[in-house]
Structures are given as structure tokens and as C-alpha cells.
Amino acid sequence: MTTSGYDVAIIGSGFSGSILAWILAKQGRRVAIIDSSRHPRFAIGESSTPIADRILAKLGERYGISELVSLSSYGSWQRDFPDLVCGKKRGFSYFDHRSGTDESHLGERSLLVAASPTDDRSDTHWLRSDVDAFLFRSAVDAGAVPMEGSRVTGLECDAPNRLWLSNDEALVADVVIDASGRGQFLRRMRRRVDLTHRLQTKTRSSFAHFENVGSFSDAFDERYSDRRGHEPFDADDAAQHHLIDHGWVWMLRMNNGVTSVGVTTASWDIRHPTDVDLLTLFSNYPLLHSVMRQASLVAPDAGVTSIPRIQQLCDPILSKTCWMLPTTAFTLDPLHSTGIAHALVGVQRVAEILLENRGFSAVANYRKSLLREALLLDHLVAMAYRHTASFERFTAACMVYFAAAIHSEERMGAGEMPSTLWLADDAAFRQALVDVSVLLASPHSNTRVLREVAQLLQPWNTVGLLNPDACNRYAYTATK
């Protein structure tokens, strides 16, 4: 058995582990990337946001990695990496497909929220199989040592840490970072306490990638004989949310003809869809059926993937030198597309700790920020799910998230990096969130509820969200 020494051993070569490895290797650190699988491989979690893009660009600028800056907006991505698959994401779009929910006026059962002012500056959807492979190769090119197809079979968290691999190799590393995602390698190895019971959100999901998915925005326009599916941007260029009975469907369109499609539900009395069941599900909703009737599944090879419960949470710090990235410590839900941003801010914080030789107090602050953000996001998402039965109240719940996200974006745009994202460090906002939750659950009329929610959000609502004159079409929320 051979033994090698490293500054950092990263378990998992998904996008967050690979970006961290790239940064560390470029700064001269000895880095090993260990993964039991190999690239390319199917993965879900594919929609960036303005927060994510700002952090990605900042990482690129700070550590001299121009490629990350290029990947921080659709226009520069297309110019510099035209062969790396992504999708254009101008914002978020929402449509209510339940029976009797045709719009009698614009915005009654639909919502479009812009996240960028132009196509060039827009966010992106990531085809993770391609993007993760690119980032992994880039980390290796920068000097990280790849150990694909190697499983960690033993671990001693000490100073230094010792890892044993399935290929009879052993590693010694000053720091171990778990970027293994849902596998939560360190938690399983060290038998850490699971904190998932603290999460309010309880959802499950089934998903796959399809080809030949038709244009929903065109179908929506045809339904109403106008252009409401393209105002203020093409609703196909978005993280599409389609509300159905018991949950919602997402559609994320890539520029190679592939669309990520999934269904998420908070109902536990319906079984997980297979490929056929997923298409049957769409047949119950005319507009969804019209865009999916010629679609064919292209990935993963095993068919539709299902996760019984999406949510998981555990303490990200297992010892003074064994930590988890957010993608491993916390999984929430695809609603609001917060995963990539939370992953990248974790990479930023961990890179700073490692490269600036900060003490354990910085590690403790990393833990505090991650858990506070996790619980805040959980509250926002759970609140939205509780009110999916009413499109008006669901919309109001989503606006609370948008107010928090936009406020963080504006702080970052002004050169400030908040200690936590999404106003998780703002006690007044957290109290307002509690008050909004109570109000949305009240028996008051929707008109009164939306008006009072707007009043509660006023200190953080800088772009006119919940303005009844906007007809659920928000073109000026972009801060990029």
C-alpha cells in the first residue's frame, strides 16, 4: 500500500468540489480529488441565479480563473465556451394548470419575474454532466490529483487525517472536505447526528432529461391569442414552474435541445413516476401535454430518477479539519433554485479559510452561516408549498423569497459580501417572515393578505414586488 500526502483531500468531484480543487491547486496547494464514479455522468441541480453568478465571477476574479468569470453569464459563456452546454435563464416563470384556472386577465394564473435585463447578461441552466466534467478536468489541469473510481474505505479524523481507498492507496491530508453530495460520506463514516428533522419542507421528486420538448411560451400565447408568454421575456428562457395537482413540474431548457423535466410533490400518497407515468401525468394537463407529446427521454440511461425525500441537513463540521461543503450538508428543494448559489458561497468561504490560514473561529462562523441560511431557506420554501392551493398566496410566498434574494444581490452589487445570504442575518426580516407566514394562513381575503404582505416586505422590497398594477409581470428586478 502506498501513502501520499496532501494539503487537502476533497471527496466528490461535482461542480462545487471541482471548483474548490481548481482554486486550491491554482494557488499551489497539494489537492487530491477522490470520487467513486467517473465523468461524464448524469446529475440534477441545474439552474443558476444572479447570486450564484456574482459569486462565480468573484471567485474567478479573486483567484485568477478567467473561465469562471466567463461562465457567470450566458453571453460570455457562449462567446468563450460555445461547445459547453448550458441554457439561457432570463428569470423565473410560473403557470397554474389546475382545473378551472384559465386566466380571465393577465397574471391571474401566471407569473414572470425577470432576473436579468438582457440575454447577454442572463443567468444559465447547467447541463451538469458537461459542466461538472469540464470543471473537474480544469481542476486536474491546474494540478489537482484525480482519483476517479476510488472509494474511501476508511478515515481517521486527526492531525493529519488519514484516508484509505479501495485501490489499496492511503492518503494523509491536513484537511478533508466532503463534497460527496447526498452520499454524505463523512456523516456516514463518523455517525454524526442527522438534523433533517429540523426542516419543515417535506417533498419528493422524479426527474429526467428529454429531447423534443415543445415551446410552452408559444402554446401559452396560442391559448390566449396574445403574447403573454413572452412578456417581459420569453417564458421558455426561465426556470419554468408548472403548478399541478399535488405539486409542480419544472422545465429547464438547454441550448442543445435537451430539457430537464421533473415533478416535485409534497403528497406522500402517490407513487413515484416512471418514464411512462411521467408522460401520463402530463396528459392530464392540456398545455403540458401539448409540449411533451413528442418528447423522448435521453438521460439517465436507467430512466426517470426518483428521490423519496429530497431534504437532508447535518452539521457541516465533523472535526477541526474535516468539513462538508453545503451540497453535502444540506439539500432542500428545486423551488427557488437556491442550490448552486448556496454551494458556491460555501466554496468561497472554505477557500478563504484554507488559503488565508484563518483559525477555527472562521470554521465555526462557516458552520453558523450555513445552518442559518439552510433554516431560512427552508422556511421560505415550506411556506410556499403550504399555499400552492391558492395561486395568489403561493405568489405572495414566492415574493418573500425574491425580496430576500434581490436585497442580497444589491448588497453584493454594491461591493458588500453579506455574512449570510437571503437576509438570514437580518433579525427584522426573519420576524417579518414569521408574520407573513401567519398572515398567509389567515382566513382574510386574498386582496387584504397580498396588501398586508407587501406592507411587511416594504423595508426590503426595492423593486415593487406585489404591485397589483404589475399584473404579475416583473421586468425590473434584475440587478446584474
C-alpha positions as CSV (number, residue, x, y, z in Angstrom):
1,M,0.0,0.0,0.0
2,T,1.3,3.4,-1.0
3,T,0.8,6.5,1.1
4,S,0.7,10.1,-0.4
5,G,0.5,13.4,1.4
6,Y,-1.8,16.4,0.5
7,D,-2.8,19.7,1.9
8,V,-6.5,19.0,1.1
9,A,-8.4,15.8,0.2
10,I,-11.7,16.5,-1.5
11,I,-14.2,13.7,-1.6
12,G,-16.5,14.2,-4.6
13,S,-15.9,15.8,-7.9
14,G,-19.2,17.5,-8.6
15,F,-19.1,21.2,-9.5
16,S,-18.5,22.6,-6.0
17,G,-15.8,20.1,-5.1
18,S,-14.1,20.6,-8.5
19,I,-14.2,24.4,-8.3
20,L,-12.7,24.3,-4.8
21,A,-10.0,21.9,-6.0
22,W,-9.3,24.2,-9.0
23,I,-8.9,27.3,-6.8
24,L,-6.7,25.5,-4.3
25,A,-4.5,23.8,-6.9
26,K,-4.0,27.1,-8.8
27,Q,-2.9,28.7,-5.5
28,G,-0.2,26.0,-5.1
29,R,-1.9,23.7,-2.7
30,R,-1.5,19.9,-3.0
31,V,-5.0,18.7,-3.7
32,A,-6.5,15.2,-4.2
33,I,-10.0,14.8,-5.7
34,I,-11.5,11.4,-4.8
35,D,-14.6,10.0,-6.4
36,S,-16.0,6.5,-6.7
37,S,-17.6,7.5,-10.1
38,R,-16.2,8.9,-13.3
39,H,-17.1,11.8,-15.6
40,P,-19.3,12.5,-17.5
41,R,-22.3,11.4,-15.5
42,F,-25.9,12.4,-15.1
43,A,-26.7,14.9,-12.3
44,I,-29.6,17.1,-11.4
45,G,-29.4,20.7,-9.9
46,E,-29.1,22.9,-13.0
47,S,-30.3,26.4,-12.5
48,S,-28.1,29.4,-11.6
49,T,-29.3,32.7,-10.2
50,P,-27.9,36.3,-10.0
51,I,-26.4,35.5,-6.6
52,A,-24.7,32.4,-7.9
53,D,-23.3,34.2,-10.9
54,R,-22.0,37.1,-8.8
55,I,-20.1,34.6,-6.6
56,L,-18.8,32.6,-9.5
57,A,-17.5,35.8,-11.1
58,K,-16.0,36.9,-7.8
59,L,-14.2,33.6,-7.4
60,G,-12.8,33.8,-10.9
61,E,-11.6,37.4,-10.4
62,R,-10.1,36.8,-7.0
63,Y,-8.2,33.7,-7.9
64,G,-7.2,34.4,-11.4
65,I,-9.5,31.9,-13.1
66,S,-11.0,33.7,-16.1
67,E,-13.0,30.7,-17.1
68,L,-15.3,31.1,-14.0
69,V,-15.9,34.7,-15.0
70,S,-16.9,33.6,-18.5
71,L,-19.4,31.0,-17.0
72,S,-21.0,33.7,-14.9
73,S,-23.4,34.9,-17.6
74,Y,-25.0,33.5,-20.7
75,G,-23.3,35.8,-23.2
76,S,-19.8,35.4,-22.1
77,W,-20.3,31.6,-21.7
78,Q,-21.5,31.4,-25.3
79,R,-18.6,33.5,-26.6
80,D,-15.8,31.7,-24.7
81,F,-17.2,28.2,-24.4
82,P,-19.7,27.6,-27.2
83,D,-19.4,23.9,-27.0
84,L,-20.1,23.6,-23.3
85,V,-23.9,23.0,-23.0
86,C,-26.0,25.4,-21.0
87,G,-29.4,27.1,-21.2
88,K,-30.5,30.7,-21.2
89,K,-32.2,31.8,-18.0
90,R,-33.8,35.2,-18.1
91,G,-35.7,34.7,-14.9
92,F,-38.5,32.6,-13.3
93,S,-41.9,31.7,-14.8
94,Y,-44.9,30.2,-13.1
95,F,-48.1,28.8,-14.5
96,D,-51.2,27.3,-12.8
97,H,-52.5,24.2,-14.7
98,R,-55.2,23.0,-12.3
99,S,-58.8,22.6,-13.5
100,G,-60.7,25.8,-13.9
101,T,-57.6,28.0,-13.8
102,D,-57.7,29.8,-17.2
103,E,-56.8,33.4,-16.9
104,S,-59.6,35.9,-17.2
105,H,-56.9,38.7,-17.1
106,L,-53.2,38.9,-17.4
107,G,-51.3,37.4,-14.5
108,E,-54.3,35.8,-12.8
109,R,-52.7,32.4,-13.1
110,S,-49.2,33.2,-14.3
111,L,-46.2,35.0,-13.0
112,L,-42.9,36.1,-14.7
113,V,-40.1,37.5,-12.7
114,A,-37.0,38.8,-14.6
115,A,-33.5,38.1,-13.2
116,S,-31.5,39.8,-15.9
117,P,-32.1,42.7,-18.3
118,T,-30.7,41.2,-21.4
119,D,-29.9,37.8,-23.0
120,D,-26.2,38.6,-22.8
121,R,-26.2,39.1,-19.1
122,S,-28.7,36.4,-18.2
123,D,-28.3,33.5,-15.8
124,T,-27.8,30.0,-17.1
125,H,-29.1,26.4,-16.7
126,W,-26.2,24.0,-16.3
127,L,-26.1,20.6,-18.1
128,R,-24.4,19.1,-15.1
129,S,-22.9,16.1,-16.9
130,D,-21.0,18.5,-19.2
131,V,-20.3,21.3,-16.7
132,D,-19.1,19.0,-13.9
133,A,-16.8,17.2,-16.3
134,F,-15.3,20.5,-17.6
135,L,-14.7,21.8,-14.1
136,F,-13.1,18.5,-13.0
137,R,-10.8,18.5,-16.0
138,S,-9.9,22.1,-15.3
139,A,-9.0,21.3,-11.7
140,V,-6.8,18.4,-12.8
141,D,-5.1,20.7,-15.4
142,A,-4.4,23.1,-12.6
143,G,-2.6,20.4,-10.6
144,A,-5.2,18.6,-8.6
145,V,-4.5,14.9,-8.4
146,P,-7.5,12.9,-9.8
147,M,-8.6,9.7,-8.1
148,E,-11.7,8.6,-10.1
149,G,-13.1,5.2,-9.5
150,S,-11.7,5.2,-5.9
151,R,-13.9,4.7,-2.9
152,V,-12.8,5.8,0.6
153,T,-13.0,2.7,2.8
154,G,-11.6,4.2,6.0
155,L,-11.0,7.5,7.7
156,E,-9.3,8.8,10.8
157,C,-10.0,12.4,11.5
158,D,-7.0,13.6,13.3
159,A,-4.0,15.9,12.7
160,P,-3.2,14.9,10.0
161,N,-6.2,13.0,8.6
162,R,-5.7,9.5,7.2
163,L,-7.9,8.0,4.4
164,W,-7.8,4.5,3.0
165,L,-9.0,3.9,-0.6
166,S,-10.5,0.9,-2.4
167,N,-7.5,0.7,-4.7
168,D,-5.2,0.0,-1.8
169,E,-3.8,3.5,-1.7
170,A,-3.7,5.6,1.5
171,L,-3.7,9.4,1.9
172,V,-2.6,11.8,4.5
173,A,-4.3,15.2,4.3
174,D,-4.2,18.2,6.5
175,V,-7.9,18.9,5.7
176,V,-10.6,16.7,4.4
177,I,-13.6,18.3,2.5
178,D,-16.7,16.3,1.9
179,A,-18.2,17.3,-1.5
180,S,-19.9,14.0,-2.0
181,G,-23.4,15.4,-2.1
182,R,-26.4,13.3,-1.0
183,G,-24.0,10.5,-0.2
184,Q,-22.8,12.5,2.9
185,F,-19.6,10.4,3.2
186,L,-18.3,12.0,6.4
187,R,-21.6,11.8,8.2
188,R,-21.9,8.1,7.5
189,M,-18.3,7.4,8.4
190,R,-18.4,9.4,11.6
191,R,-22.0,8.6,12.6
192,R,-22.9,12.2,13.0
193,V,-26.4,13.3,14.2
194,D,-28.8,13.9,11.4
195,L,-30.5,17.4,11.6
196,T,-33.1,16.8,8.9
197,H,-35.9,16.7,11.5
198,R,-35.4,20.5,11.9
199,L,-36.6,21.1,8.3
200,Q,-40.2,22.0,7.6
201,T,-40.1,21.2,3.9
202,K,-41.0,17.6,3.1
203,T,-41.1,16.9,-0.7
204,R,-40.0,14.2,-3.1
205,S,-39.1,14.4,-6.7
206,S,-38.8,12.4,-10.0
207,F,-36.9,13.8,-13.0
208,A,-35.1,13.1,-16.2
209,H,-33.8,14.8,-19.4
210,F,-35.9,14.8,-22.6
211,E,-35.5,15.8,-26.2
212,N,-38.2,17.4,-28.4
213,V,-40.0,19.3,-25.7
214,G,-42.2,21.9,-27.4
215,S,-42.3,25.6,-26.6
216,F,-44.5,26.3,-23.7
217,S,-44.5,30.0,-24.2
218,D,-45.8,29.6,-27.8
219,A,-48.5,27.2,-26.5
220,F,-49.5,29.7,-23.8
221,D,-49.7,32.5,-26.3
222,E,-51.8,30.5,-28.7
223,R,-54.2,29.6,-25.8
224,Y,-54.9,33.3,-25.2
225,S,-54.3,34.7,-28.7
226,D,-51.7,37.2,-27.4
227,R,-48.0,37.4,-26.3
228,R,-48.4,37.0,-22.6
229,G,-46.0,34.1,-22.6
230,H,-43.2,36.4,-23.9
231,E,-43.8,39.4,-21.5
232,P,-41.4,40.7,-20.2
233,F,-39.3,37.9,-21.6
234,D,-39.7,34.5,-23.3
235,A,-41.1,32.2,-20.6
236,D,-39.1,29.3,-22.1
237,D,-35.9,31.2,-21.2
238,A,-36.6,30.6,-17.5
239,A,-36.8,28.2,-14.7
240,Q,-40.3,27.2,-15.5
241,H,-42.7,26.2,-12.7
242,H,-45.9,24.5,-13.7
243,L,-48.4,24.1,-10.8
244,I,-50.4,20.8,-11.0
245,D,-52.4,18.8,-8.5
246,H,-50.3,17.8,-5.5
247,G,-47.2,19.7,-6.7
248,W,-45.4,21.2,-9.6
249,V,-43.3,20.4,-12.7
250,W,-40.1,22.1,-13.7
251,M,-38.7,22.6,-17.2
252,L,-35.2,23.9,-17.8
253,R,-34.2,24.2,-21.5
254,M,-30.6,23.7,-22.7
255,N,-29.2,25.1,-25.9
256,N,-28.6,21.6,-27.3
257,G,-32.2,20.6,-27.5
258,V,-32.3,18.8,-24.1
259,T,-34.8,19.9,-21.4
260,S,-34.6,18.9,-17.8
261,V,-38.1,17.9,-16.6
262,G,-39.1,16.9,-13.2
263,V,-42.1,16.7,-10.9
264,T,-41.9,17.6,-7.2
265,T,-44.7,16.9,-4.8
266,A,-45.5,17.2,-1.1
267,S,-48.0,14.4,-1.3
268,W,-47.0,11.0,0.0
269,D,-50.0,9.0,-1.2
270,I,-48.9,8.9,-4.8
271,R,-46.1,6.7,-6.1
272,H,-43.0,7.9,-7.9
273,P,-43.5,8.3,-11.7
274,T,-41.6,6.0,-14.1
275,D,-40.8,7.2,-17.6
276,V,-44.3,6.2,-18.8
277,D,-46.1,7.5,-15.7
278,L,-44.4,10.9,-16.0
279,L,-45.7,11.3,-19.6
280,T,-49.1,10.0,-18.4
281,L,-49.1,12.7,-15.7
282,F,-48.7,15.4,-18.4
283,S,-51.6,14.0,-20.3
284,N,-53.9,15.3,-17.6
285,Y,-52.9,18.9,-18.3
286,P,-53.6,20.1,-21.9
287,L,-50.9,22.7,-22.3
288,L,-48.2,20.4,-20.7
289,H,-49.4,17.6,-22.8
290,S,-49.1,19.7,-26.0
291,V,-45.4,20.5,-25.3
292,M,-44.5,16.9,-24.1
293,R,-46.4,14.8,-26.6
294,Q,-43.4,14.3,-28.9
295,A,-40.8,14.3,-26.1
296,S,-38.4,11.3,-25.6
297,L,-36.3,10.5,-22.6
298,V,-32.5,10.8,-23.2
299,A,-31.0,10.6,-19.7
300,P,-30.3,8.9,-17.4
301,D,-29.9,5.5,-19.1
302,A,-31.9,3.9,-16.3
303,G,-34.9,6.1,-16.9
304,V,-36.7,8.5,-14.6
305,T,-34.8,9.0,-11.3
306,S,-36.7,9.4,-8.1
307,I,-35.8,10.7,-4.6
308,P,-38.1,9.6,-1.8
309,R,-37.4,12.7,0.3
310,I,-35.2,15.4,-1.1
311,Q,-34.4,17.2,2.2
312,Q,-31.4,16.5,4.3
313,L,-29.4,18.5,6.8
314,C,-26.5,17.8,9.1
315,D,-23.7,19.7,10.9
316,P,-21.1,20.6,8.3
317,I,-18.2,20.4,10.8
318,L,-17.1,17.0,11.9
319,S,-13.8,18.0,13.4
320,K,-11.3,20.9,13.2
321,T,-10.0,19.6,9.9
322,C,-13.0,17.6,8.4
323,W,-15.7,19.8,6.9
324,M,-18.6,19.5,4.5
325,L,-19.5,21.8,1.6
326,P,-23.1,23.0,1.5
327,T,-24.0,20.5,-1.3
328,T,-23.3,17.7,1.2
329,A,-24.5,19.1,4.4
330,F,-27.8,20.4,3.1
331,T,-30.3,19.6,0.3
332,L,-33.6,21.5,0.2
333,D,-35.7,21.5,-2.9
334,P,-35.6,22.8,-6.5
335,L,-38.1,25.5,-5.7
336,H,-36.4,29.0,-5.9
337,S,-33.2,27.4,-7.5
338,T,-31.0,28.2,-4.4
339,G,-28.7,25.1,-4.6
340,I,-25.9,26.4,-6.9
341,A,-25.7,29.8,-5.1
342,H,-25.5,28.1,-1.7
343,A,-22.9,25.7,-3.0
344,L,-20.7,28.5,-4.4
345,V,-20.8,30.7,-1.3
346,G,-19.7,27.6,0.6
347,V,-16.8,27.2,-1.8
348,Q,-15.9,30.9,-1.4
349,R,-15.9,30.6,2.4
350,V,-13.9,27.4,2.6
351,A,-11.4,28.7,0.1
352,E,-10.8,31.8,2.2
353,I,-10.4,29.7,5.4
354,L,-7.9,27.4,3.7
355,L,-5.9,30.0,1.7
356,E,-5.8,32.7,4.4
357,N,-4.9,30.3,7.2
358,R,-7.8,31.5,9.3
359,G,-8.4,29.9,12.7
360,F,-11.1,27.6,13.9
361,S,-13.3,30.6,14.7
362,A,-13.7,31.1,11.0
363,V,-14.7,27.4,10.6
364,A,-17.3,28.0,13.4
365,N,-18.6,31.0,11.5
366,Y,-18.8,28.9,8.3
367,R,-21.0,26.4,10.2
368,K,-23.2,29.2,11.7
369,S,-23.8,30.8,8.3
370,L,-24.5,27.6,6.5
371,L,-27.1,26.4,9.1
372,R,-28.7,29.8,9.4
373,E,-29.1,30.0,5.6
374,A,-30.4,26.5,5.5
375,L,-33.2,27.1,8.0
376,L,-34.1,30.4,6.5
377,L,-34.4,28.9,3.0
378,D,-36.4,26.0,4.4
379,H,-38.9,28.4,6.0
380,L,-39.3,30.3,2.7
381,V,-39.8,27.1,0.6
382,A,-42.1,25.4,3.2
383,M,-44.3,28.5,3.3
384,A,-44.7,28.4,-0.5
385,Y,-45.6,24.7,-0.5
386,R,-48.2,25.3,2.2
387,H,-50.1,27.7,-0.1
388,T,-49.9,26.0,-3.5
389,A,-53.7,25.5,-3.4
390,S,-54.1,29.3,-3.9
391,F,-52.1,30.8,-6.7
392,E,-52.4,34.2,-5.2
393,R,-51.0,33.2,-1.8
394,F,-48.3,31.0,-3.4
395,T,-47.3,34.0,-5.5
396,A,-47.1,36.1,-2.3
397,A,-44.9,33.5,-0.6
398,C,-42.6,33.5,-3.6
399,M,-42.3,37.2,-3.5
400,V,-40.9,37.0,0.0
401,Y,-38.0,34.9,-1.4
402,F,-37.5,37.3,-4.3
403,A,-37.3,40.3,-1.9
404,A,-34.6,38.5,0.1
405,A,-32.7,37.4,-2.9
406,I,-32.8,40.8,-4.6
407,H,-31.7,42.5,-1.4
408,S,-28.7,40.2,-1.2
409,E,-27.9,40.8,-4.9
410,E,-28.0,44.5,-4.4
411,R,-25.6,44.3,-1.4
412,M,-23.2,42.2,-3.4
413,G,-23.5,44.6,-6.4
414,A,-22.5,47.5,-4.1
415,G,-19.3,45.6,-3.1
416,E,-20.6,44.2,0.2
417,M,-20.5,40.5,0.9
418,P,-23.2,39.7,3.5
419,S,-22.2,37.4,6.3
420,T,-25.2,35.3,5.2
421,L,-27.3,35.3,2.1
422,W,-31.1,35.8,1.7
423,L,-31.2,38.1,4.7
424,A,-30.6,35.2,7.1
425,D,-28.6,37.6,9.3
426,D,-31.4,40.1,9.5
427,A,-33.5,39.6,12.6
428,A,-36.2,42.1,11.4
429,F,-36.6,40.1,8.2
430,R,-36.8,36.8,10.0
431,Q,-39.6,38.3,12.2
432,A,-41.3,39.6,9.1
433,L,-41.1,36.1,7.6
434,V,-42.9,34.7,10.7
435,D,-45.6,37.4,10.4
436,V,-46.1,36.7,6.7
437,S,-46.5,33.0,7.4
438,V,-49.2,33.8,9.9
439,L,-50.9,36.2,7.5
440,L,-50.9,33.7,4.6
441,A,-52.6,31.1,6.8
442,S,-55.3,33.6,7.9
443,P,-58.9,33.5,6.7
444,H,-58.7,37.1,5.3
445,S,-59.4,37.8,1.7
446,N,-56.6,37.4,-0.8
447,T,-56.7,41.1,-1.6
448,R,-56.1,42.0,2.0
449,V,-53.5,39.3,2.5
450,L,-51.4,40.5,-0.5
451,R,-51.7,44.1,0.5
452,E,-50.5,43.4,4.1
453,V,-47.7,41.1,2.9
454,A,-46.5,44.0,0.7
455,Q,-46.5,46.2,3.7
456,L,-44.5,43.8,5.8
457,L,-41.9,43.4,3.0
458,Q,-41.6,47.2,2.4
459,P,-38.2,47.6,4.1
460,W,-36.6,45.1,1.7
461,N,-38.8,45.4,-1.4
462,T,-36.8,47.7,-3.6
463,V,-38.3,46.8,-6.9
464,G,-42.0,47.0,-6.5
465,L,-42.9,43.4,-5.9
466,L,-46.6,42.7,-5.1
467,N,-47.6,45.8,-7.0
468,P,-51.2,44.9,-8.3
469,D,-50.6,47.1,-11.3
470,A,-47.7,44.9,-12.5
471,C,-50.1,42.0,-13.4
472,N,-47.6,39.5,-12.2
473,R,-45.0,40.6,-14.8
474,Y,-41.8,42.0,-13.3
475,A,-39.2,43.3,-15.7
476,Y,-37.1,45.4,-13.4
477,T,-35.9,43.1,-10.7
478,A,-32.6,42.5,-12.4
479,T,-29.5,43.7,-10.5
480,K,-26.9,42.1,-12.7
